[in-house]
Amino acid sequence: MAVYRSRNALAGPLTPARIDTIDLPLSPPLRRGYRTEDVDAILHRLTYELTERTRQLRIATAENRRIKTALRNWQSERIDPTPTAVSGAGRGRPA
């Protein structure tokens, strides 16, 4: 996984538990709400994390598909398409 670099970013990967514990500082007393640059930094980080995880999921899905196809091809190459001639006695029929 690529490393996210930002001066406002939290260290390490973001998990739902970590997102729940994010404590954004409030804006100065004359303004209401959170500081815009802190909210923007978190949103930017979340966008990056989601994009990276989506990319990794696409890679894993493609690799899974490639492995399944290779396994199917390998198995079909091992199956003899022509049945071997077996005598009637070998299949439970009287000789």
Contacts in CASP RR format, 6 or more apart in sequence:
PFRMAT RR
TARGET T0000
AUTHOR 0000-0000-0000
METHOD contacts of the structure
MODEL  1
MAVYRSRNALAGPLTPARIDTIDLPLSPPLRRGYRTEDVDAILHRLTYEL
TERTRQLRIATAENRRIKTALRNWQSERIDPTPTAVSGAGRGRPA
1 13 0 8 1.000
1 52 0 8 1.000
1 56 0 8 1.000
2 52 0 8 1.000
4 45 0 8 1.000
4 48 0 8 1.000
4 49 0 8 1.000
4 52 0 8 1.000
6 41 0 8 1.000
6 44 0 8 1.000
6 45 0 8 1.000
8 37 0 8 1.000
8 38 0 8 1.000
8 41 0 8 1.000
8 42 0 8 1.000
8 45 0 8 1.000
9 41 0 8 1.000
9 45 0 8 1.000
10 18 0 8 1.000
10 22 0 8 1.000
10 45 0 8 1.000
13 49 0 8 1.000
14 45 0 8 1.000
14 46 0 8 1.000
14 49 0 8 1.000
19 46 0 8 1.000
22 42 0 8 1.000
24 34 0 8 1.000
24 35 0 8 1.000
24 38 0 8 1.000
24 39 0 8 1.000
24 42 0 8 1.000
25 34 0 8 1.000
25 35 0 8 1.000
25 38 0 8 1.000
26 33 0 8 1.000
26 34 0 8 1.000
26 35 0 8 1.000
27 33 0 8 1.000
27 34 0 8 1.000
27 35 0 8 1.000
27 36 0 8 1.000
87 95 0 8 1.000
88 95 0 8 1.000
89 95 0 8 1.000
END
